[in-house]
């Protein structure tokens, strides 16, 4: 499994990488532009990501902008439906309008920070993400 993590906060980034490494290979980006570039390269190389953990509040491009571009890139490359990446928005923004906006733009799951690992693992299982043996 290929995982992309877009997180500008060092501690959160390291935490996500350490936790998610049991699920697959993790690539890390520290801002929205870097995340879009990594995603674009992966899809063009026909090595798309299976899971994308995306922070909302990031420099260069925020998570909403990244989400929009990612879903557009997938449409261009005919990676829709089951072939689309599962996007988990991770953020401290818990207002209902933020949550609704993320789902309207195509996120798969919305997780509030700080991440509750038990709930996070349950959510990953529900969307078909399981740890590698």
C-alpha positions as semicolon CSV with decimal commas, in nm:
position;residue;x (nm);y (nm);z (nm)
1;X;0,000;0,000;0,000
2;X;0,119;0,351;-0,085
3;X;0,040;0,631;0,157
4;X;0,087;1,005;0,120
5;X;0,092;1,225;0,429
6;X;0,060;1,603;0,390
7;X;0,125;1,770;0,724
8;X;0,314;2,090;0,800
9;X;0,352;2,030;1,174
10;X;0,669;1,829;1,243
11;X;0,538;1,640;1,548
12;X;0,209;1,548;1,375
13;X;0,396;1,444;1,061
14;X;0,632;1,213;1,251
15;X;0,344;1,068;1,452
16;X;0,140;0,993;1,138
17;X;0,440;0,844;0,959
18;X;0,528;0,618;1,252
19;X;0,168;0,506;1,298
20;X;0,084;0,454;0,930
21;X;0,408;0,273;0,842
22;X;0,245;-0,054;0,956
23;X;-0,007;-0,007;0,674
24;X;0,241;0,053;0,394
25;X;0,507;0,280;0,247
26;X;0,465;0,641;0,355
27;X;0,571;0,948;0,159
28;X;0,576;1,278;0,344
29;X;0,505;1,631;0,221
30;X;0,513;1,946;0,428
31;X;0,284;2,180;0,233
32;X;0,000;2,173;-0,015
33;X;0,206;2,239;-0,328
34;X;0,447;1,958;-0,243
35;X;0,152;1,725;-0,181
36;X;-0,004;1,803;-0,519
37;X;0,330;1,749;-0,693
38;X;0,386;1,413;-0,519
39;X;0,032;1,301;-0,603
40;X;0,065;1,413;-0,964
41;X;0,396;1,229;-1,011
42;X;0,254;0,911;-0,858
43;X;-0,054;0,909;-1,079
44;X;0,149;0,990;-1,393
45;X;0,393;0,708;-1,311
46;X;0,095;0,472;-1,269
47;X;0,190;0,420;-0,903
48;X;-0,102;0,597;-0,737
49;X;-0,149;0,635;-0,366
50;X;-0,406;0,419;-0,188
51;X;-0,441;0,646;0,115
52;X;-0,384;1,019;0,149
53;X;-0,382;1,180;0,495
54;X;-0,430;1,549;0,434
55;X;-0,407;1,832;0,685
56;X;-0,632;2,129;0,611
57;X;-0,427;2,415;0,753
58;X;-0,102;2,412;0,553
59;X;0,114;2,674;0,382
60;X;0,126;2,729;0,003
61;X;-0,208;2,552;-0,058
62;X;-0,455;2,451;0,209
63;X;-0,605;2,103;0,231
64;X;-0,926;2,207;0,057
65;X;-0,732;2,334;-0,244
66;X;-0,523;2,016;-0,252
67;X;-0,834;1,798;-0,227
68;X;-0,992;1,978;-0,523
69;X;-0,679;1,941;-0,740
70;X;-0,634;1,574;-0,646
71;X;-0,992;1,486;-0,743
72;X;-0,948;1,676;-1,073
73;X;-0,623;1,489;-1,147
74;X;-0,796;1,159;-1,080
75;X;-1,075;1,245;-1,326
76;X;-0,816;1,340;-1,591
77;X;-0,645;1,003;-1,544
78;X;-0,970;0,806;-1,521
79;X;-0,904;0,702;-1,161
80;X;-1,255;0,731;-1,020
81;X;-1,478;0,516;-0,802
82;X;-1,283;0,226;-0,649
83;X;-0,963;0,349;-0,815
84;X;-0,975;0,689;-0,643
85;X;-0,746;0,748;-0,347
86;X;-0,905;0,735;-0,002
87;X;-0,854;1,080;0,148
88;X;-0,855;1,127;0,525
89;X;-0,871;1,493;0,624
90;X;-0,686;1,547;0,952
91;X;-0,743;1,879;1,120
92;X;-0,817;2,076;1,433
93;X;-1,102;2,249;1,246
94;X;-1,411;2,077;1,381
95;X;-1,685;2,321;1,287
96;X;-1,969;2,161;1,095
97;X;-1,911;2,391;0,795
98;X;-1,550;2,265;0,767
99;X;-1,660;1,904;0,782
100;X;-1,936;1,957;0,525
101;X;-1,703;2,143;0,290
102;X;-1,450;1,859;0,300
103;X;-1,710;1,594;0,220
104;X;-1,863;1,806;-0,057
105;X;-1,517;1,830;-0,217
106;X;-1,466;1,454;-0,204
107;X;-1,289;1,352;0,115
108;X;-1,349;0,996;0,233
109;X;-1,310;1,052;0,608
110;X;-1,273;1,354;0,837
111;X;-1,064;1,305;1,153
112;X;-1,029;1,565;1,424
113;X;-0,694;1,633;1,588
114;X;-0,561;1,524;1,820
115;X;-0,602;1,185;1,654
116;X;-0,764;0,919;1,870
117;X;-0,576;0,607;1,752
118;X;-0,851;0,362;1,837
119;X;-1,112;0,561;1,643
120;X;-0,864;0,625;1,362
121;X;-0,791;0,254;1,325
122;X;-1,164;0,175;1,320
123;X;-1,218;0,436;1,048
124;X;-0,935;0,290;0,839
125;X;-1,087;-0,058;0,869
126;X;-1,428;0,075;0,759
127;X;-1,276;0,218;0,440
128;X;-1,086;-0,102;0,366
129;X;-0,739;-0,007;0,491
130;X;-0,570;-0,282;0,691
131;X;-0,219;-0,322;0,832
132;X;0,028;-0,523;0,628
133;X;0,114;-0,866;0,762
